Amino acid sequence: MREELTRLGFQELRTAQDVDAVLGTTRETALVVVNSVCGCAARNARPAAALAIQHAKRPTQLLTVFAGQDADATARARSYFTGYQPSSPQIALFRDGELVFMLERKNIEGRAAQDIAADLTAAFDRYCA
């Protein structure tokens, strides 16, 4: 489950310090996927992320934390998701250190990966140079 994203080039953040080292300092665009063992992560979120990053415009940094396994890293990543409750899976887009787009579980569960990827690529078109 981890490798589905890391083999695509997502950097896995395993500790709170890893998260702060990236999200606390970067001014580039960053996509953060909160991965999990749930069915909607496997069926919807990970395939959608894989499709979306094939788009011509995409975030500079591709990041992931794994809910339920790397609890401190996940909690720290979620602390950057201002205004959103924790959910798994969850996909956040940052630009210039600010959260600019969010897909929560309610936006992922029960939807086709292609539709979720379309939401992501629309956000990439808007926020990624």
C-alpha positions as CSV (number, residue, x, y, z in Angstrom):
1,M,0.0,0.0,0.0
2,R,2.9,2.4,0.8
3,E,4.7,1.4,-2.4
4,E,1.7,2.3,-4.6
5,L,2.7,5.9,-4.0
6,T,6.4,5.7,-3.3
7,R,7.1,3.9,-6.6
8,L,5.4,6.8,-8.4
9,G,7.8,9.3,-6.8
10,F,5.9,10.3,-3.7
11,Q,8.2,11.0,-0.7
12,E,7.1,9.2,2.4
13,L,7.1,11.3,5.5
14,R,7.4,8.9,8.5
15,T,7.9,11.3,11.4
16,A,6.6,14.7,12.6
17,Q,10.1,16.1,12.0
18,D,10.0,14.8,8.4
19,V,6.7,16.7,7.9
20,D,7.9,19.9,9.4
21,A,11.1,19.8,7.4
22,V,9.1,19.9,4.2
23,L,5.7,21.5,4.9
24,G,7.2,24.0,7.4
25,T,9.7,25.4,4.9
26,T,8.7,24.8,1.3
27,R,7.4,27.5,-0.9
28,E,6.9,25.1,-3.8
29,T,3.7,23.4,-4.7
30,A,3.2,20.2,-2.7
31,L,0.6,17.5,-2.9
32,V,0.1,15.5,0.3
33,V,-1.8,12.2,0.3
34,V,-2.9,10.8,3.6
35,N,-2.8,7.2,2.7
36,S,-4.5,4.4,4.7
37,V,-5.5,0.7,4.6
38,C,-9.2,1.5,3.9
39,G,-10.9,0.4,0.8
40,C,-11.5,3.9,-0.5
41,A,-7.8,4.6,-0.4
42,A,-7.0,1.5,-2.4
43,R,-9.9,1.8,-4.8
44,N,-10.2,5.6,-5.2
45,A,-7.5,7.8,-3.6
46,R,-4.2,6.1,-4.7
47,P,-5.4,5.4,-8.2
48,A,-6.6,9.0,-8.5
49,A,-3.3,10.4,-7.3
50,A,-1.5,8.1,-9.8
51,L,-3.7,9.4,-12.7
52,A,-3.5,13.0,-11.6
53,I,0.3,13.2,-11.5
54,Q,0.5,12.3,-15.1
55,H,-1.0,15.7,-15.9
56,A,1.2,18.3,-17.7
57,K,0.9,20.6,-14.7
58,R,1.6,19.0,-11.4
59,P,3.0,19.9,-8.0
60,T,6.7,20.1,-7.5
61,Q,6.7,17.9,-4.4
62,L,4.7,14.7,-4.0
63,L,4.4,13.7,-0.4
64,T,2.6,11.0,1.6
65,V,1.9,10.1,5.2
66,F,0.3,6.8,6.3
67,A,-2.6,7.1,8.7
68,G,-2.8,4.3,11.3
69,Q,0.9,3.4,10.9
70,D,2.9,6.7,11.2
71,A,0.6,8.4,13.7
72,D,2.9,11.3,14.6
73,A,3.7,12.1,11.0
74,T,0.0,12.0,10.1
75,A,-1.1,14.1,13.0
76,R,1.6,16.7,12.1
77,A,0.6,16.8,8.4
78,R,-3.0,17.2,9.4
79,S,-2.0,20.2,11.7
80,Y,-1.2,22.0,8.4
81,F,-4.7,21.2,7.0
82,T,-6.2,24.3,8.7
83,G,-10.0,24.3,8.7
84,Y,-10.4,20.6,7.9
85,Q,-11.1,17.7,10.2
86,P,-8.9,14.6,9.9
87,S,-10.1,12.0,7.5
88,S,-8.5,9.0,5.8
89,P,-7.8,9.2,3.0
90,Q,-7.3,12.9,2.4
91,I,-5.5,14.8,-0.3
92,A,-4.1,18.3,0.2
93,L,-2.5,20.8,-2.2
94,F,-0.2,23.5,-0.9
95,R,1.3,26.5,-2.7
96,D,3.7,29.0,-1.2
97,G,3.2,27.3,2.2
98,E,-0.5,27.7,2.1
99,L,-3.2,25.1,1.8
100,V,-5.1,25.9,-1.4
101,F,-7.1,22.7,-2.1
102,M,-8.4,19.8,-0.2
103,L,-10.2,16.5,-0.9
104,E,-11.6,14.8,2.2
105,R,-12.8,11.3,2.5
106,K,-16.4,12.5,1.7
107,N,-15.0,13.8,-1.6
108,I,-13.3,10.5,-2.3
109,E,-15.4,7.7,-1.0
110,G,-17.7,6.2,-3.6
111,R,-16.3,8.2,-6.5
112,A,-14.4,6.9,-9.5
113,A,-10.7,7.5,-9.5
114,Q,-11.0,9.3,-12.8
115,D,-13.4,11.8,-11.3
116,I,-11.2,12.4,-8.3
117,A,-8.2,12.8,-10.6
118,A,-10.2,15.4,-12.6
119,D,-10.7,17.4,-9.5
120,L,-7.0,17.2,-8.7
121,T,-5.9,18.2,-12.2
122,A,-8.3,21.1,-12.2
123,A,-6.5,22.2,-9.0
124,F,-3.1,21.6,-10.6
125,D,-4.1,23.8,-13.5
126,R,-5.2,26.6,-11.1
127,Y,-2.3,26.4,-8.6
128,C,0.7,24.8,-10.2
129,A,3.0,26.8,-12.5
